[in-house]
Amino acid sequence: MENRKIMALGKSSLVISLPKDWLKINNVDRGDIVSLEILRDLSLVVHPSIKTGEREKRKIVVIEPNEEEDTIIRIVIGCYLNGYSVIQLTSKKIFTTRQQRAIRDVVKSLYLRIIESHASEVILQTLMDESMASVEQGLDRMHLITLSMCEDILVAMETWDSDLAGSVLTLEDDVDQFMFYLIRLIRCAAITPSLAGNLGLDILDCLDYQNLVDRIERVADHTTNIAQHLVNLVEHQSVIPLHVWAVFVEVARLSFDSYEKAVECFILKTVHDTNTIINNQENVRQLLRKISPLPSFGINDRAVFLELFAIRENIMRISEYAADIAEIIIDRAYKPEES
């Protein structure tokens, strides 16, 4: 810790000088603007203002000749989520065709582009500019895509529309892209005070938003699973009793409605409806008890039963994630206020 003397500037202002090393590390110069934050313990923190096109953060990764494709994908995602703007992948020999394909596949899932590509080296660069990003906007878009998936799959269940169910499957990649984008932004904000200040987030916000993003992505995953099982089940629809399928549709509508209300409450910062959302889990279970155990379906008994069981489990998980979001909202309502 370094001590600095408070000096007078004019008749009413008191000033302290900023350490030269701190100015150099943060690329701050005369005329730049810094942000001041009073913490709960009344200490004062100086944040350098984040700048567009700030210095790049580079990571060099050496890839083994026999490295599995899934491992390469995980490495690139890990580097991306930890805020690296340039990721340099270097092979000890040359990249195999499968390794090259894996790199290109993961680039499509992230806000990345390939800026250089050679037999033994590939350089990736992020398309993100954190100084211009917004957690709220990204979250809103991710939620709207997920909600549209829920709405479409509900219509597909009501009408047995396999084409509409199939279209839901194509949206999962869009949700995942926003998920990776938001997690990267939140993680960077958690370790970069200037970015956190620019985004209007504190550490508790980062934790809550990361949990919310995770729950929305899981809802999208389970909706995708429902769509796939519905496509598989369409050819067997004639053997499913109408009252059984009606319960499935009703439970799906209740779970999707809980999810929509939960995210809306989070965005609006209101605890209204949160208890209803949490209690809806029991309503879902009571509805499903009406058709338990499932009746026999004759010659296709096993195939139909497995598809229905999978759809039921995925719908229940969506209801549970809606309740998780509601609990996050309640926790945030009692967040300590800054002094």
Sequence and secondary structure as in RCSB ss.txt:
>XXXX:A:sequence
MENRKIMALGKSSLVISLPKDWLKINNVDRGDIVSLEILRDLSLVVHPSIKTGEREKRKIVVIEPNEEEDTIIRI
VIGCYLNGYSVIQLTSKKIFTTRQQRAIRDVVKSLYLRIIESHASEVILQTLMDESMASVEQGLDRMHLITLSMC
EDILVAMETWDSDLAGSVLTLEDDVDQFMFYLIRLIRCAAITPSLAGNLGLDILDCLDYQNLVDRIERVADHTTN
IAQHLVNLVEHQSVIPLHVWAVFVEVARLSFDSYEKAVECFILKTVHDTNTIINNQENVRQLLRKISPLPSFGIN
DRAVFLELFAIRENIMRISEYAADIAEIIIDRAYKPEES
>XXXX:A:secstr
      EEETTTEEE    HHHHHHTT  TT  EEEEE TTS EEEEE   TT    EEEEEE TT  HHHHHHH
HHHHHHTT SEEEEEESS   HHHHHHHHHHHHHTTEEEEEE SSEEEEEE   GGG  HHHHHHHHHHHHHHHH
HHHHHHHHHT HHHHHHHHTTHHHHHHHHHHHHHHHHHHHH HHHHHHHT  HHHHHHHHHHHHHHHHHHHHHHH
HHHHHHHHGGGGGGS HHHHHHHHHHHHHHHHHHHHHHHHHHHT  TTHHHHHHHHHHHHHHHHTT S    GGG
HHHHHHHHHHHHHHHHHHHHHHHHHHHHHHHHHT     
